[in-house]
Amino acid sequence: MNTLAVELHPQAQSIKCTDASLIVELVDGRTISAPLIWFPRLAQAKKEQLENWVLLGDGEGVHWPDEDEDLSINGLLVGTH
């Protein structure tokens, strides 16, 4: 029996941070949410700093220049942030 391997290539389209959560909307319609406390630099950041993010590559990652923090979208999906 042959099986088709599905390649995961999650891509972010927007990022939102609340007081408690990091919320990532993916281009395929999924939404990822993780506790902001998982990311100490982000958890300590001000609202303006959290809103200053840029997507890396084709949306495979996100960068917060004010906090010098990078996260991979795939890492968020598998829980290794």
C-alpha positions as CSV (number, residue, x, y, z in Angstrom):
1,M,0.0,0.0,0.0
2,N,1.4,3.4,-1.0
3,T,0.8,6.5,1.1
4,L,1.0,10.0,0.0
5,A,3.1,12.1,2.3
6,V,1.6,15.5,3.0
7,E,4.1,18.3,3.2
8,L,3.3,20.9,5.9
9,H,4.1,24.4,4.8
10,P,2.1,26.6,7.2
11,Q,2.1,30.3,6.4
12,A,1.0,33.2,8.6
13,Q,-1.0,36.1,7.3
14,S,-1.6,38.1,10.4
15,I,-0.5,38.2,14.1
16,K,-2.4,39.5,17.1
17,C,-1.3,39.6,20.7
18,T,-3.8,40.0,23.6
19,D,-2.8,40.3,27.3
20,A,-2.6,36.5,27.5
21,S,-2.3,35.0,24.0
22,L,-0.4,35.1,20.8
23,I,-2.9,34.5,17.9
24,V,-1.7,33.7,14.4
25,E,-4.0,33.5,11.4
26,L,-2.8,31.2,8.7
27,V,-3.4,31.7,4.9
28,D,-5.3,28.4,4.8
29,G,-7.9,29.6,7.3
30,R,-6.5,28.0,10.5
31,T,-5.9,30.0,13.6
32,I,-3.1,29.1,16.1
33,S,-3.2,30.4,19.7
34,A,-0.5,30.0,22.3
35,P,0.0,31.5,25.8
36,L,2.0,34.7,25.6
37,I,3.9,33.6,28.7
38,W,5.6,30.9,26.5
39,F,7.6,33.8,25.0
40,P,9.1,35.8,27.8
41,R,10.4,38.7,25.6
42,L,6.9,39.1,24.1
43,A,5.2,38.7,27.5
44,Q,7.2,41.7,28.8
45,A,6.7,43.9,25.7
46,K,4.4,46.9,25.5
47,K,1.4,46.8,23.2
48,E,3.1,49.0,20.6
49,Q,6.1,46.7,20.4
50,L,3.8,43.6,20.0
51,E,2.0,45.3,17.1
52,N,5.4,45.9,15.4
53,W,5.9,42.6,13.7
54,V,7.0,41.5,10.2
55,L,6.5,38.2,8.4
56,L,9.6,36.2,7.5
57,G,9.9,34.4,4.2
58,D,6.5,33.6,2.7
59,G,4.9,33.8,6.2
60,E,6.9,30.8,7.6
61,G,8.0,32.9,10.5
62,V,7.4,36.2,12.3
63,H,9.9,38.7,13.7
64,W,9.4,41.4,16.3
65,P,12.3,43.9,15.7
66,D,11.8,45.8,19.0
67,E,12.1,42.6,21.0
68,D,14.6,40.8,18.7
69,E,12.2,37.8,18.8
70,D,11.7,35.3,15.9
71,L,9.1,32.5,15.9
72,S,8.5,29.8,13.3
73,I,4.9,29.0,12.4
74,N,5.7,25.3,12.1
75,G,7.2,25.4,15.6
76,L,4.0,26.9,16.9
77,L,1.9,24.2,15.3
78,V,3.9,21.4,16.7
79,G,4.3,23.1,20.1
80,T,8.1,23.6,20.1
81,H,7.8,27.4,19.6
